[in-house]
Amino acid sequence: MATATFRIWRGEKGEGKFQDYTAEISAGMVVLDAVHQIQAEQVGDLAVRWNCKAGKCGSCSAEINGMPKLMCMTRLNTLPLDKPVTVEPMKAFPHVKDLVTDVSWNYKVKLRIPPFKPRKPDAPDGTWRVAQEDVDRVQEFRKCIECYLCQDVCHVLRDHHMYEQYIGPRFFVYTAALEMHPLDEGDRIPELKSQYGLGLCNITKCCTNVCPEGIKITDNAIIPQKERVVDRFFDPLTKLFRVFSHTEA
């Protein structure tokens, strides 16, 4: 039976160190399998968060060999097993224990964003009529499993800790799903500019690169919203129109 070494972070509340464990591996195993095996056979108090083991709950987010990934979707045959596989908690959120972090800040952020506000039905039967292409546009954003890997890799949160000024890529996806929804009549553009920190994103696409659902966060959510902010607040023709409209009023 083949074996591999896993260098797992152990500790609580930000304090701790890596410890090496050897585990037997077989075809088809993922990192979470190995972590569970180590937990069951060697260290029963190893803290790890998981649920579905199918890449849909977003619970088992971690950093594997320095890259934010889902442990349940990272196959061992995609990793170099001739050296230890490092497994550590996400770095953008407060550390709780071992591989577990406190991601509750994200839930508080979501409460700050005005929810879906549907316009009045426009058909005689009390329903809506929308173009299929408008429906299709927001379906991509609904694939988000809230694993928060995009939040973890974003330098504004990870390195600069700007939690008060910046909501992060996951919630730019959420606001895009609302702003681009064909039935929503809410307006979150002023908040994106002044409260949510959209301008702090420098569109490096690191969030897109780690998304396990393949959502094109930068191209399809962040950049279009940046364009809407620019059109409303920084376009010279729009500013002139506002000045003259105010004068006439």
C-alpha positions as a Python dict, from the first residue, in 0.01 Angstrom:
ca = {
    (1, 'M'): (0, 0, 0),
    (2, 'A'): (134, 342, -96),
    (3, 'T'): (171, 614, 165),
    (4, 'A'): (200, 991, 166),
    (5, 'T'): (292, 1251, 423),
    (6, 'F'): (42, 1522, 518),
    (7, 'R'): (170, 1834, 693),
    (8, 'I'): (-137, 1958, 880),
    (9, 'W'): (-171, 2277, 1081),
    (10, 'R'): (-253, 2206, 1446),
    (11, 'G'): (-341, 2470, 1702),
    (12, 'E'): (-603, 2711, 1827),
    (13, 'K'): (-685, 3079, 1776),
    (14, 'G'): (-396, 3152, 1546),
    (15, 'E'): (-134, 2978, 1756),
    (16, 'G'): (11, 2645, 1650),
    (17, 'K'): (241, 2465, 1411),
    (18, 'F'): (251, 2210, 1132),
    (19, 'Q'): (267, 1844, 1225),
    (20, 'D'): (343, 1558, 988),
    (21, 'Y'): (126, 1249, 957),
    (22, 'T'): (167, 949, 729),
    (23, 'A'): (-142, 797, 573),
    (24, 'E'): (-210, 508, 339),
    (25, 'I'): (-347, 623, 6),
    (26, 'S'): (-529, 450, -274),
    (27, 'A'): (-672, 533, -615),
    (28, 'G'): (-944, 795, -619),
    (29, 'M'): (-868, 944, -279),
    (30, 'V'): (-907, 1316, -216),
    (31, 'V'): (-737, 1526, 51),
    (32, 'L'): (-1044, 1508, 276),
    (33, 'D'): (-1024, 1126, 269),
    (34, 'A'): (-669, 1142, 398),
    (35, 'V'): (-757, 1396, 666),
    (36, 'H'): (-1047, 1176, 782),
    (37, 'Q'): (-820, 873, 790),
    (38, 'I'): (-564, 1060, 1002),
    (39, 'Q'): (-842, 1184, 1230),
    (40, 'A'): (-986, 834, 1274),
    (41, 'E'): (-661, 646, 1324),
    (42, 'Q'): (-407, 888, 1471),
    (43, 'V'): (-547, 1215, 1613),
    (44, 'G'): (-910, 1197, 1713),
    (45, 'D'): (-918, 1561, 1821),
    (46, 'L'): (-824, 1698, 1479),
    (47, 'A'): (-1077, 1970, 1398),
    (48, 'V'): (-1200, 1981, 1038),
    (49, 'R'): (-1523, 2117, 892),
    (50, 'W'): (-1704, 1923, 620),
    (51, 'N'): (-2054, 1815, 522),
    (52, 'C'): (-2145, 1686, 176),
    (53, 'K'): (-1809, 1562, 44),
    (54, 'A'): (-1945, 1638, -303),
    (55, 'G'): (-1820, 1989, -371),
    (56, 'K'): (-2159, 2151, -308),
    (57, 'C'): (-2170, 2261, 56),
    (58, 'G'): (-1850, 2468, 63),
    (59, 'S'): (-1766, 2353, 416),
    (60, 'C'): (-1424, 2192, 370),
    (61, 'S'): (-1239, 2496, 239),
    (62, 'A'): (-870, 2500, 326),
    (63, 'E'): (-531, 2586, 180),
    (64, 'I'): (-361, 2292, 16),
    (65, 'N'): (2, 2342, -77),
    (66, 'G'): (-62, 2713, -34),
    (67, 'M'): (-367, 2731, -264),
    (68, 'P'): (-728, 2782, -144),
    (69, 'K'): (-920, 2469, -241),
    (70, 'L'): (-1199, 2236, -134),
    (71, 'M'): (-1045, 1933, 35),
    (72, 'C'): (-1319, 1707, -101),
    (73, 'M'): (-1249, 1810, -461),
    (74, 'T'): (-869, 1794, -454),
    (75, 'R'): (-760, 1453, -575),
    (76, 'L'): (-430, 1319, -444),
    (77, 'N'): (-323, 1215, -793),
    (78, 'T'): (-312, 1584, -888),
    (79, 'L'): (-58, 1662, -613),
    (80, 'P'): (315, 1588, -592),
    (81, 'L'): (324, 1316, -327),
    (82, 'D'): (702, 1286, -319),
    (83, 'K'): (698, 1566, -61),
    (84, 'P'): (455, 1650, 222),
    (85, 'V'): (112, 1781, 127),
    (86, 'T'): (48, 2088, 340),
    (87, 'V'): (-305, 2141, 466),
    (88, 'E'): (-383, 2458, 662),
    (89, 'P'): (-685, 2677, 743),
    (90, 'M'): (-795, 2975, 535),
    (91, 'K'): (-594, 3283, 625),
    (92, 'A'): (-848, 3558, 564),
    (93, 'F'): (-1069, 3463, 860),
    (94, 'P'): (-1015, 3422, 1236),
    (95, 'H'): (-866, 3087, 1327),
    (96, 'V'): (-1070, 2864, 1559),
    (97, 'K'): (-889, 2530, 1578),
    (98, 'D'): (-671, 2322, 1345),
    (99, 'L'): (-835, 2349, 1000),
    (100, 'V'): (-1145, 2537, 1114),
    (101, 'T'): (-1194, 2913, 1075),
    (102, 'D'): (-1472, 3150, 1177),
    (103, 'V'): (-1648, 3268, 861),
    (104, 'S'): (-1942, 3437, 1038),
    (105, 'W'): (-1828, 3780, 914),
    (106, 'N'): (-1962, 3681, 572),
    (107, 'Y'): (-2313, 3632, 707),
    (108, 'K'): (-2307, 3980, 860),
    (109, 'V'): (-2196, 4126, 526),
    (110, 'K'): (-2488, 3965, 346),
    (111, 'L'): (-2731, 4133, 584),
    (112, 'R'): (-2597, 4473, 476),
    (113, 'I'): (-2701, 4422, 114),
    (114, 'P'): (-3059, 4519, 20),
    (115, 'P'): (-3244, 4202, -82),
    (116, 'F'): (-3428, 4123, -402),
    (117, 'K'): (-3696, 4384, -476),
    (118, 'P'): (-3927, 4263, -754),
    (119, 'R'): (-4105, 4508, -977),
    (120, 'K'): (-4480, 4490, -1019),
    (121, 'P'): (-4613, 4217, -1252),
    (122, 'D'): (-4646, 4347, -1607),
    (123, 'A'): (-4885, 4092, -1754),
    (124, 'P'): (-5266, 4080, -1724),
    (125, 'D'): (-5248, 3746, -1543),
    (126, 'G'): (-5034, 3891, -1264),
    (127, 'T'): (-4705, 3738, -1380),
    (128, 'W'): (-4391, 3875, -1542),
    (129, 'R'): (-4252, 3856, -1893),
    (130, 'V'): (-3874, 3845, -1926),
    (131, 'A'): (-3631, 3762, -2205),
    (132, 'Q'): (-3455, 3427, -2174),
    (133, 'E'): (-3114, 3588, -2226),
    (134, 'D'): (-3176, 3807, -1919),
    (135, 'V'): (-3263, 3500, -1716),
    (136, 'D'): (-2957, 3314, -1840),
    (137, 'R'): (-2725, 3597, -1742),
    (138, 'V'): (-2779, 3560, -1367),
    (139, 'Q'): (-2786, 3180, -1354),
    (140, 'E'): (-2406, 3164, -1332),
    (141, 'F'): (-2407, 3363, -1008),
    (142, 'R'): (-2656, 3127, -847),
    (143, 'K'): (-2401, 2845, -868),
    (144, 'C'): (-2205, 2994, -575),
    (145, 'I'): (-2175, 2746, -286),
    (146, 'E'): (-2037, 3005, -42),
    (147, 'C'): (-1712, 2821, 20),
    (148, 'Y'): (-1546, 3164, 61),
    (149, 'L'): (-1231, 3058, -120),
    (150, 'C'): (-1260, 3373, -331),
    (151, 'Q'): (-1275, 3578, -11),
    (152, 'D'): (-972, 3394, 124),
    (153, 'V'): (-753, 3459, -178),
    (154, 'C'): (-851, 3827, -220),
    (155, 'H'): (-559, 4045, -110),
    (156, 'V'): (-788, 4321, 20),
    (157, 'L'): (-915, 4084, 289),
    (158, 'R'): (-624, 3842, 318),
    (159, 'D'): (-339, 4094, 338),
    (160, 'H'): (-499, 4429, 420),
    (161, 'H'): (-785, 4310, 643),
    (162, 'M'): (-1024, 4580, 518),
    (163, 'Y'): (-1332, 4409, 655),
    (164, 'E'): (-1523, 4730, 728),
    (165, 'Q'): (-1469, 4889, 386),
    (166, 'Y'): (-1489, 4587, 156),
    (167, 'I'): (-1744, 4309, 108),
    (168, 'G'): (-1527, 4085, -111),
    (169, 'P'): (-1576, 3892, -437),
    (170, 'R'): (-1837, 3651, -302),
    (171, 'F'): (-2071, 3942, -233),
    (172, 'F'): (-1991, 4119, -556),
    (173, 'V'): (-2128, 3801, -714),
    (174, 'Y'): (-2435, 3834, -490),
    (175, 'T'): (-2492, 4200, -576),
    (176, 'A'): (-2442, 4120, -946),
    (177, 'A'): (-2709, 3852, -923),
    (178, 'L'): (-2946, 4115, -787),
    (179, 'E'): (-2845, 4412, -1001),
    (180, 'M'): (-2862, 4211, -1323),
    (181, 'H'): (-3184, 4029, -1237),
    (182, 'P'): (-3451, 4123, -1494),
    (183, 'L'): (-3721, 4159, -1226),
    (184, 'D'): (-3525, 4345, -958),
    (185, 'E'): (-3581, 4720, -929),
    (186, 'G'): (-3347, 4778, -636),
    (187, 'D'): (-3046, 5007, -672),
    (188, 'R'): (-2721, 4911, -501),
    (189, 'I'): (-2484, 5109, -724),
    (190, 'P'): (-2431, 5394, -472),
    (191, 'E'): (-2346, 5139, -202),
    (192, 'L'): (-2107, 4955, -432),
    (193, 'K'): (-1918, 5281, -477),
    (194, 'S'): (-1921, 5423, -126),
    (195, 'Q'): (-1987, 5140, 121),
    (196, 'Y'): (-1896, 4805, -35),
    (197, 'G'): (-1547, 4894, -160),
    (198, 'L'): (-1587, 4785, -522),
    (199, 'G'): (-1315, 5031, -624),
    (200, 'L'): (-1060, 4850, -405),
    (201, 'C'): (-1068, 4545, -635),
    (202, 'N'): (-779, 4558, -882),
    (203, 'I'): (-921, 4277, -1100),
    (204, 'T'): (-630, 4035, -1074),
    (205, 'K'): (-876, 3745, -1125),
    (206, 'C'): (-733, 3549, -833),
    (207, 'C'): (-1089, 3498, -708),
    (208, 'T'): (-1196, 3356, -1043),
    (209, 'N'): (-899, 3119, -1043),
    (210, 'V'): (-995, 2950, -716),
    (211, 'C'): (-1374, 2928, -766),
    (212, 'P'): (-1469, 2556, -760),
    (213, 'E'): (-1789, 2631, -952),
    (214, 'G'): (-1606, 2804, -1236),
    (215, 'I'): (-1789, 3135, -1191),
    (216, 'K'): (-1617, 3410, -1387),
    (217, 'I'): (-1629, 3643, -1090),
    (218, 'T'): (-1406, 3916, -1230),
    (219, 'D'): (-1528, 3929, -1590),
    (220, 'N'): (-1899, 3870, -1539),
    (221, 'A'): (-1971, 4017, -1194),
    (222, 'I'): (-1706, 4267, -1082),
    (223, 'I'): (-1613, 4445, -1406),
    (224, 'P'): (-1976, 4505, -1519),
    (225, 'Q'): (-2054, 4658, -1181),
    (226, 'K'): (-1743, 4874, -1196),
    (227, 'E'): (-1866, 4996, -1534),
    (228, 'R'): (-2205, 5084, -1386),
    (229, 'V'): (-2040, 5284, -1108),
    (230, 'V'): (-1821, 5470, -1357),
    (231, 'D'): (-2115, 5541, -1588),
    (232, 'R'): (-2318, 5692, -1307),
    (233, 'F'): (-2061, 5878, -1102),
    (234, 'F'): (-1761, 5951, -1321),
    (235, 'D'): (-1881, 5979, -1680),
    (236, 'P'): (-1841, 6351, -1774),
    (237, 'L'): (-2157, 6360, -1986),
    (238, 'T'): (-2363, 6215, -1704),
    (239, 'K'): (-2219, 6471, -1463),
    (240, 'L'): (-2305, 6756, -1702),
    (241, 'F'): (-2658, 6623, -1740),
    (242, 'R'): (-2699, 6623, -1364),
    (243, 'V'): (-2568, 6978, -1333),
    (244, 'F'): (-2807, 7113, -1597),
    (245, 'S'): (-3099, 6909, -1464),
    (246, 'H'): (-3036, 7052, -1119),
    (247, 'T'): (-3009, 7405, -1260),
    (248, 'E'): (-3339, 7376, -1445),
    (249, 'A'): (-3507, 7237, -1136),
}
